[in-house]
Amino acid sequence: MTTRIGPTIALCGLTLALGAGGGYWLAQQRSYEVADKAEPAASAQDERPVLYWYDPMYPQQRFDKPGKSPFMDMQLVPRYADADADSAAVSIDPRLTQNLGLRLATISRGPLASSLEVSGVLAFNERDVAVVQARTSGFVERVYSRAPGDVLAAGAPLADLLVPEWAAAQEEFLALRRSGDAELLAAARQRLRLTGMPAALIAKVERSGKIQPILILTSPISGALQDLAVRKGMSVAAGDTLARINALDSVWLELAVPEAEAGELLTDQTVEARLPAFAGEVLTGRIAAILPEANADSRTLRVRVELPNPDGRLRPGLTAQVRLNRASEQGVLWVPSEAVIRTGRRALVMLAEGAGRYRPVEVRPGAENDGRTVVLSGLEEGQQVVASGQFLLDSEASLRGMVVGSAARPEPAVDAPALHEAEGTVVEIGDLSVTLAHGPFRTLGMSGMTMSFPLADPALLQGLKVGDRVRFAVRESDAGLVVKRLEKQGDQP
């Protein structure tokens, strides 16, 4: 059988050629259509004014003309003045929110009580001490079985003291008593008192009619015997201190509070103490004194807390963990602390604007306690911020070169010169300037010193006086560092 292969091959080749030609023509037509559509868009984009050029990998660095990035092997990207509003926010499909682990928290206003945890040691209450002294010279006839550290009841005997000069005075008193002369008897009784004889012993002599030359030294209060300076047979002189007793009705709790935290402490402020010796119990006391001298080595202040001790079980030397409850701040804005992103130079939150849009906003945080942080500026009550997953959004915002703004009033696309903050003390106040002894400006790399600053507004000085501690912010200008914000420390904005 004969097979004709040649015509078949020729037919197949013709078919393939026609198919290739048609495909090429169709591709050319589509490319022309795409080019026609893209050209107007590109030309429209080029006509928009350009604010600056930037490298998406280093959005914080801006350039005034196009070119190649000095950081990466890529062309700089323009930032247009009329960029869409969404360019200031990160947009995420709401359906993906749960998958990304985003959790929102609402800005709340209300009281925020703060506390400070420190450790302390129990000590004797040095305001409740009794001292036993010899009223007259004599000899120690007997010492009762006592030793320092013993807990005594009020009136417990300590030692018997023989006073020879009392014998003659008491004999004279008894003789006048038998004579019946009331005036002479009253004068003799007064002489007994002047020799240092207790009124109880004079009454005993008058009642018994016998000489009582022995004085029994007793504890005037109940408490712990601190010192006992008598021994049998020794002689004592008038005014010698023979014993010292410390009451135990209350004890002191000595605390070491860091100087940075001590500014908000007040006398009579309540505290809560927990002792390992009494697990599970919470003791309540009050601050009796804040001592004026700080420890130069540990940079702490000594705070003295008074604890009631009615049953006497609190012993000096025991340790305690103490919570200092500060006064509640009324009507402050606060957010969960986990929502605040601290970069080292500023604090940010990711503000939720609805429909899957999130925008970075700079805030000024205040006190922090129990997982909540006070917001002094930057947010308003009722707004929502991202409390979980915000670092993912912050990274995306940084890559896109977004401008961090304010939740209350969005900032313009071009950043104003940065504010640099520090703390200091008012040294001198002028009409349009203020002299401050300030700490370092960390954002400027400038160490602390005393210098005069011009004021952006003289009204900043309202309510301030020399010696006030302040927190202030300056901005660089042609005139130098100008004070833009000046607040007395502790004041609410």
VENSUL-V28786 format. One record per helix or strand. SS is the DSSP state (H for helix, E for strand). FROM is the first residue (numbers start at 1). LEN is the number of residues. If there is no record, write none. Layout:
# VENSUL-V28786
ss=<SS	SS>
from=<FROM	FROM>
len=<LEN	LEN>
This chain:
# VENSUL-V28786
ss=<H	E	E	E	E	E	H	E	H	E	E	E	E	E	E	E	H	H	H	E	E	E	E	E	H	E	H	E	E	E	E	H	E	E	E	E	E	H	E	E	E	E	E	E	H	E	E>
from=<6	50	58	68	75	77	85	90	94	103	108	115	129	138	151	157	164	182	199	214	223	235	241	250	262	270	276	283	300	319	329	337	341	347	357	372	384	390	405	419	433	441	446	449	458	469	480>
len=<42	6	6	1	1	4	4	2	3	4	5	10	5	6	2	6	16	13	10	5	6	2	6	9	3	5	3	13	9	7	8	3	2	8	13	6	5	10	1	11	6	1	1	7	4	9	9>
